[in-house]
Amino acid sequence: MQRDGGGFYSFITTGNSSMSIHFGTDGWRAVISEEFTFENVRKVAQAIAEKTLADYAAQSRTNGAAPHPHPSLVVGFDTRFLSDRYAMAVAEVLAANGIHVWLTIGDSPTPVTSHAIVDKHADGGVMITASHNPPRYNGIKLKAAFGGSASPAACKEVERRILAAHGAPPQRLDFEDALTQGLITRFDPFPAYATHVRTLVNFDAIAAANLSVAVDAMYGAGRLYLARLLREAGCQVHELRNEMNPGFNGIHPEPIARHLEPLIETMRTGDYHLGLATDGDADRIGAVDVTGQFVDPHCIMALVLEHLVSQRNLRGSVVKTVSTTQMLNRLAARYGLNIYETPVGFNHITDHMLREPVLIGGEESGGISVLGHIPEGDGLLMGLLLAEIVATQHKSLGVLLDELMAAADVGVFRYARIDQPVRPFKKADLVDGLMANAPHVLADEPIAHISDHDGVKYILADNSWLLIRPSGTEPVLRIYAEARTDAQVKALLKAGVALAEAQISALAPA
């Protein structure tokens, strides 16, 4: 079963079989060979094709002419087991429906595939990936013409069309025939992406610093990209876990401290100025300081925001998800920038980036974008910007972070998260219970405000906070805390576990 974005389990029945094809906070994900099968992938592709054709026809009617001769979609894939074959299956279905497919010639990071949508003036895209999920999962991310995630409404339309098919077989054109007819074109998305990134990152400044960088691709799709870009910027690069391994050698490809021991040990040798890691599809970033200290996305966002304003003289709003650090609030106040807090899911950040100039937008999980880029989390770009920061300021990330937290208007922040497996339940019931039974004090600190914007977030009088929310992509309950000391973070997490367990035990199964 697969959790949908609403935080509960449900099924869509197609034909004589039941399957859960729901697009959550970042696409549809399921276990390979259980629900993520070629049959189901083709059904999703057929629904995407029908929606694309309907949107294309609607634009033609509105504009009085077709926006371009044929509708087209970009299709990319990561390094997971059978991802390339699933991508070919999607391409066959799209081509059979008369849609021109730009299919990446090899595995490609999600942000690179997404940028290709804009570069090719395509109507959208499909990315075969389960991102940071464990190796047994695969998934489909649906992308819009602007290069970011498709809207929830668009994803619901795909779900509706799957249901409406009533098990009818998808259209399908043999892959080689589609190539011969010009309905599928293989292409390399790297050159256009690299040219674009050079407008956002100071490659000359990086080259002047002669940096040595350790890069951990975690066997993911960033394996051929970040190291190459850093070398083009003049860095000496040492690569870890960059070979093709569709099972990720059994690791969980999420760039958080407990999964990055090889990179941390490499950095402890003292031979490198910076350590960088990207997740399974390279839309997330993690970093390690010269001392082996893990630098989480909260700190990365704070350092990048400070750099963009103080060193680049850039302005714009700051957009963060509900689970992201208060350091951004402090820095936004320092520089007089508007700041917005959204539910978890980069699509909410995308909404802001499409409406106004956003200087930086990001998530606690490491999906971050900046002004001038597509509205998409990009671990490659963020890695390059961290290299620029180290190169131009001639200090390690750890030193820069210490200096930032030493400032009276920012201060020290500590953060941690617990992921607990849970049985099926309705997210709304948990939220209602937590709101109705909210305590007045947590970890000996009065509660100043409670929000149910996404899960339940308790903001304390000293600006620390606790968040309890079900994941939108995995069957787990996430409990987050940020405070001024590690001890207070632990106390908040302990209180959060107790609150969640008390409420879940009282809930009926979904």
C-alpha positions in Angstrom: 0.0 0.0 0.0 1.2 3.5 -0.6 0.4 6.6 1.4 -1.2 9.5 -0.5 -0.6 13.2 0.1 -3.6 13.3 2.4 -1.9 11.1 4.9 -4.0 7.9 4.7 -4.1 4.7 2.7 -6.6 4.1 -0.1 -7.1 2.1 -3.2 -8.0 2.8 -6.8 -9.7 -0.2 -8.5 -8.8 -0.7 -12.2 -10.3 -3.7 -13.9 -10.2 -6.7 -11.7 -7.2 -5.6 -9.5 -6.8 -3.1 -6.8 -3.9 -0.8 -6.7 -3.1 2.4 -5.0 -2.0 5.0 -7.6 -2.1 8.2 -5.7 0.2 11.1 -6.2 1.4 12.3 -2.8 3.5 15.3 -1.9 6.0 14.5 -4.6 4.6 11.9 -7.0 3.5 8.3 -7.0 5.8 5.8 -5.3 5.3 2.1 -4.7 7.3 -1.1 -4.2 8.9 -2.5 -7.4 7.1 -5.7 -8.6 4.3 -5.3 -6.1 2.4 -2.2 -7.2 5.1 -0.6 -9.3 4.8 -2.9 -12.3 5.1 -2.3 -16.0 1.3 -2.8 -16.3 0.6 0.0 -13.8 3.3 2.3 -15.1 1.7 2.0 -18.6 -1.7 2.8 -17.1 -0.3 5.9 -15.5 1.5 6.9 -18.8 -1.8 6.5 -20.7 -3.6 8.8 -18.2 -0.7 11.4 -18.5 -0.9 11.2 -22.3 -4.7 11.8 -22.3 -4.3 14.8 -19.9 -1.5 16.2 -22.1 -3.6 15.9 -25.2 -6.6 17.5 -23.5 -4.5 20.4 -22.2 -2.9 20.9 -25.7 -6.4 21.0 -27.4 -7.7 23.4 -24.8 -4.7 25.8 -25.4 -5.3 25.6 -29.1 -8.9 26.5 -28.7 -8.0 29.4 -26.3 -5.2 30.8 -28.5 -6.9 30.1 -31.8 -3.9 28.0 -32.9 -1.8 25.2 -31.5 1.0 26.5 -29.2 3.5 24.3 -31.2 3.1 21.6 -33.9 2.9 18.7 -31.6 2.6 18.2 -27.8 5.8 16.9 -26.3 7.0 15.6 -22.9 10.5 15.1 -21.5 11.1 11.7 -19.8 14.0 11.1 -17.5 15.0 8.3 -15.1 17.3 7.6 -12.2 19.7 4.7 -11.4 17.1 2.4 -9.7 16.4 -1.1 -10.7 14.6 -1.1 -14.1 14.2 2.7 -14.1 15.5 2.9 -17.7 13.0 0.2 -18.8 10.1 1.9 -17.0 11.1 5.1 -18.8 11.0 3.3 -22.2 7.6 1.9 -21.3 6.3 5.4 -20.6 7.8 6.7 -23.8 6.1 3.9 -25.8 2.7 4.8 -24.5 3.2 8.5 -25.0 4.4 8.0 -28.5 1.5 5.8 -29.3 -0.8 8.7 -28.4 1.0 11.0 -30.8 3.1 12.8 -28.2 6.7 13.5 -29.1 9.0 12.2 -26.3 12.4 13.7 -25.4 14.0 10.7 -23.6 17.3 11.2 -21.8 20.1 9.1 -23.2 21.1 7.9 -19.7 20.2 8.3 -16.0 19.6 11.9 -15.2 18.9 13.9 -12.0 15.4 15.2 -11.5 16.5 18.9 -11.7 18.4 18.3 -14.9 15.4 16.5 -16.5 13.1 19.4 -15.2 15.4 22.0 -16.7 15.2 20.2 -20.0 11.5 20.6 -20.1 12.0 24.4 -20.2 14.9 24.2 -22.6 12.9 22.0 -25.0 9.7 24.1 -24.6 7.9 20.9 -23.8 4.5 20.6 -22.3 5.7 18.9 -19.2 7.7 15.8 -18.2 7.8 12.5 -16.4 10.6 11.5 -14.1 11.0 7.8 -13.1 12.4 7.9 -9.6 11.5 7.3 -6.0 14.0 10.0 -5.0 15.4 9.3 -1.5 13.2 6.3 -0.8 14.7 2.8 -0.1 15.9 0.7 -3.0 12.8 -1.5 -3.1 10.7 1.6 -4.2 10.3 3.3 -7.6 8.0 6.1 -8.6 6.8 8.7 -11.1 7.1 12.4 -10.7 4.9 14.5 -12.9 6.4 17.8 -14.1 4.7 20.9 -15.5 5.9 23.0 -18.5 7.6 25.5 -16.2 10.0 22.8 -14.9 8.5 22.3 -11.5 6.2 19.7 -10.0 2.7 19.5 -11.5 0.0 20.9 -9.4 -2.1 18.7 -7.1 -5.1 19.4 -9.4 -3.1 18.0 -12.4 -2.1 14.9 -10.4 -5.7 14.4 -9.4 -6.7 14.6 -13.1 -4.3 11.8 -13.9 -5.7 9.7 -11.1 -9.3 10.4 -12.4 -8.3 9.3 -15.9 -6.8 6.0 -14.5 -10.2 5.3 -12.9 -12.1 6.3 -15.9 -10.2 3.8 -18.1 -11.9 0.9 -16.3 -9.0 -1.4 -17.0 -8.8 -0.7 -20.8 -5.3 -1.4 -22.1 -3.0 1.6 -22.7 -2.0 2.4 -26.3 1.6 1.3 -27.0 4.0 1.7 -29.9 7.1 -0.4 -30.2 10.1 1.5 -29.0 12.3 1.0 -32.1 9.3 1.9 -34.3 8.7 5.1 -32.3 12.4 6.1 -32.7 12.2 5.4 -36.5 9.1 7.6 -36.8 10.7 10.4 -34.9 8.2 10.2 -32.0 11.0 9.4 -29.5 14.2 11.4 -29.5 17.1 10.4 -27.3 19.1 13.4 -26.0 21.8 14.5 -23.5 20.3 17.1 -21.1 23.7 18.0 -19.5 25.0 20.7 -21.9 21.9 23.0 -21.6 21.7 22.5 -17.8 25.5 23.3 -17.4 25.1 26.5 -19.4 22.2 27.6 -17.3 24.0 26.8 -14.0 26.9 29.0 -15.0 24.5 32.0 -14.9 23.8 31.2 -11.2 27.2 30.2 -9.9 30.5 32.0 -10.0 32.7 29.3 -11.6 35.7 31.6 -11.9 35.7 32.3 -8.2 35.6 28.6 -7.4 38.4 27.9 -9.8 40.6 30.6 -8.2 40.3 28.9 -4.8 41.7 25.5 -6.0 39.3 23.5 -3.8 39.4 19.8 -3.1 35.9 18.4 -2.8 34.7 15.0 -1.9 31.4 14.0 -3.6 29.1 11.2 -2.5 26.5 10.4 -5.1 25.0 7.6 -2.9 24.8 5.5 -6.2 22.1 8.0 -7.4 21.5 10.0 -10.6 23.9 12.7 -9.5 26.8 10.4 -10.1 27.8 11.8 -13.5 26.8 15.4 -12.9 28.0 17.1 -9.7 31.6 15.8 -10.0 31.7 16.9 -13.6 30.4 20.4 -12.9 32.9 20.8 -10.0 35.7 19.7 -12.2 34.6 22.2 -14.9 34.8 24.8 -12.1 38.4 23.9 -11.4 38.0 21.7 -8.3 39.9 18.6 -7.5 37.2 16.0 -7.0 37.2 12.7 -5.1 34.1 10.6 -5.8 32.4 8.1 -3.5 29.7 5.6 -4.4 29.4 6.9 -7.9 29.3 3.6 -9.8 26.0 2.2 -11.3 24.3 0.1 -8.6 20.6 -0.3 -9.1 20.1 -1.6 -5.6 22.1 1.3 -4.1 24.3 -1.4 -2.5 21.5 -1.8 0.1 21.8 1.8 1.4 19.0 4.3 1.9 19.9 7.1 -0.6 19.0 10.0 1.6 21.8 12.5 2.4 21.5 12.6 6.1 24.2 12.0 8.7 23.4 8.4 9.5 23.6 7.4 5.8 26.9 9.4 5.1 29.5 7.6 7.1 31.8 7.0 4.1 31.8 10.8 3.3 32.2 11.8 6.9 35.2 9.5 7.4 36.7 10.8 4.1 36.3 14.4 5.4 38.0 13.5 8.7 41.2 12.8 6.8 41.6 16.6 6.4 42.4 16.3 2.7 39.3 18.1 1.4 37.8 21.5 1.8 34.2 20.4 1.4 32.1 17.3 1.3 28.8 17.1 -0.7 26.2 14.4 -1.1 23.1 14.1 -3.2 20.1 11.7 -2.9 18.8 9.1 -5.3 17.7 11.7 -7.9 19.9 14.6 -6.9 17.1 17.0 -6.0 18.3 17.0 -2.3 21.6 18.1 -0.8 23.6 17.2 2.3 27.1 18.6 3.2 30.0 17.7 5.5 32.5 20.2 6.9 36.3 19.8 6.7 36.2 18.4 10.3 33.7 15.7 9.4 30.7 17.6 10.9 27.5 17.0 9.0 25.8 20.3 7.8 22.1 19.8 7.5 19.8 21.5 5.0 18.6 24.0 7.6 22.2 25.3 8.0 22.8 25.1 4.2 19.8 27.3 3.5 20.8 29.8 6.2 24.4 30.0 4.8 23.2 30.3 1.2 20.6 33.0 2.1 23.3 35.0 4.0 25.7 34.7 1.0 23.2 35.7 -1.6 22.2 38.9 0.3 25.5 40.0 1.8 27.9 38.9 -0.9 25.7 39.0 -4.1 23.4 41.9 -3.0 20.4 39.9 -4.2 16.9 40.5 -2.8 13.6 38.5 -2.8 11.3 36.7 -0.6 12.1 33.6 1.5 9.9 30.6 1.4 10.3 27.6 3.7 8.2 24.6 4.7 6.7 24.2 8.1 9.5 21.8 9.2 12.3 24.2 8.4 14.6 26.3 10.6 13.8 29.5 12.4 17.2 30.8 11.3 15.6 31.8 8.0 13.1 33.9 9.9 15.9 35.6 11.8 17.8 36.3 8.6 14.8 37.5 6.8 14.1 40.0 9.6 17.8 41.1 9.5 17.5 42.0 5.8 13.9 43.1 5.6 12.8 40.2 3.4 9.3 38.8 3.3 9.1 35.2 4.6 6.4 32.6 4.0 5.8 29.2 5.7 4.1 26.5 3.6 3.0 22.9 4.1 5.7 20.2 3.3 6.1 19.6 -0.4 8.1 21.6 -2.9 5.0 22.3 -5.0 4.0 24.8 -2.3 7.3 26.6 -2.7 6.8 26.4 -6.5 3.5 28.3 -6.2 5.4 31.3 -4.6 8.2 31.1 -7.2 5.7 31.4 -10.0 4.1 34.4 -8.4 7.0 36.6 -7.2 10.8 36.8 -7.0 11.9 34.2 -4.4 15.5 34.6 -3.3 15.5 31.1 -1.7 12.9 28.5 -1.2 13.5 25.2 0.5 12.6 22.2 2.6 14.0 20.6 5.7 14.6 17.5 3.6 17.2 19.3 1.4 15.2 20.3 -1.7 16.2 23.9 -2.3 16.1 26.4 -5.2 17.1 30.0 -5.7 16.3 33.1 -7.7 16.7 32.6 -11.4 16.4 28.8 -11.3 13.5 26.6 -12.2 11.0 26.0 -9.3 12.6 22.7 -8.4 14.8 21.4 -5.6 18.3 21.0 -6.9 21.1 19.3 -5.0 23.6 19.9 -7.8 23.1 23.7 -7.9 23.2 23.9 -4.1 26.4 21.9 -4.0 28.0 24.3 -6.4 26.8 27.3 -4.4 28.3 25.8 -1.3 31.6 25.5 -3.2 31.3 29.2 -4.2 30.7 30.2 -0.5 33.8 28.3 0.7 35.8 29.6 -2.2 34.9 33.3 -1.9 34.9 33.5 1.9 38.0 31.4 2.4 36.5 29.7 5.4 35.0 26.2 6.0 31.3 25.7 6.3 31.7 24.9 10.0 33.4 28.2 10.7 30.9 30.2 8.7 28.1 28.5 10.5 29.6 29.2 13.9 30.0 32.9 12.9 26.3 33.0 11.8 25.0 31.5 15.0 27.3 33.8 17.1 25.4 36.8 15.8 23.0 38.2 18.4 20.1 38.5 15.9 20.4 34.8 14.9 21.7 32.7 17.7 22.3 29.0 18.1 19.8 26.5 16.7 19.8 22.7 17.1 17.5 20.3 15.2 16.5 16.6 15.0 13.8 14.4 13.6 12.3 11.0 14.5 10.6 8.8 11.9 8.2 6.2 13.4 6.5 3.5 11.3 2.7 3.7 11.8 -0.4 1.8 11.0 -3.0 3.3 8.6 -5.0 6.2 9.9 -6.6 9.4 8.7 -4.3 12.4 9.1 -7.2 14.7 9.9 -8.2 12.5 12.8 -4.7 12.7 14.3 -4.5 16.5 13.8 -7.9 17.0 15.4 -6.9 14.9 18.4 -3.6 16.7 18.9 -5.3 20.1 18.6 -8.0 19.1 21.1 -5.6 17.8 23.6 -2.8 20.3 23.3 -0.7 20.8 26.4 0.1 24.3 27.7 3.8 23.5 28.3 6.4 21.4 26.4 9.9 20.6 27.8 9.3 23.2 30.6 8.6 25.9 28.1 5.2 27.6 27.6 3.5 27.1 24.2 3.0 30.4 22.5 1.1 29.3 19.4 -0.2 26.1 17.8 -0.6 25.6 14.0 -2.4 22.9 12.0 -1.1 24.2 8.7 0.5 20.7 8.0 0.3 18.3 10.9 0.4 20.1 14.2 3.2 22.5 15.1 3.8 23.8 18.6 5.7 27.1 18.7 7.2 27.8 22.2 7.8 31.1 23.9 11.6 30.9 23.3 11.1 30.4 19.5 11.8 26.6 19.6 9.2 24.3 18.1 7.8 20.8 17.8 6.1 19.4 14.7 4.1 16.1 14.4 3.0 15.2 10.9 2.5 12.0 8.8 4.7 11.7 5.8 3.2 12.2 2.4 5.5 9.6 0.8 6.1 6.9 3.3 4.1 5.0 6.0 5.8 6.9 8.8 5.0 9.6 11.3 7.6 12.3 11.4 8.3 14.2 14.6 10.6 17.3 14.3 12.0 19.6 16.9 14.3 22.7 16.8 15.6 24.4 19.9 18.6 26.3 21.4 20.2 23.2 22.9 20.6 19.6 22.1 19.1 18.7 25.4 15.9 20.7 24.7 15.6 19.1 21.3 15.7 15.7 22.9 13.1 16.7 25.5 10.8 18.0 22.8 11.1 14.9 20.7 10.4 12.7 23.7 7.3 14.8 24.4 6.3 14.6 20.8 6.5 10.8 20.7 4.3 10.6 23.9 1.7 13.0 22.4 1.6 11.1 19.1 1.4 7.6 20.6 -1.4 8.7 22.9 -3.5 10.0 20.0 -2.7 7.2 17.5 -3.8 4.6 20.1 -7.2 6.2 20.2 -7.7 6.4 16.4 -9.6 3.8 14.4 -7.8 2.3 11.4 -8.3 4.0 8.1 
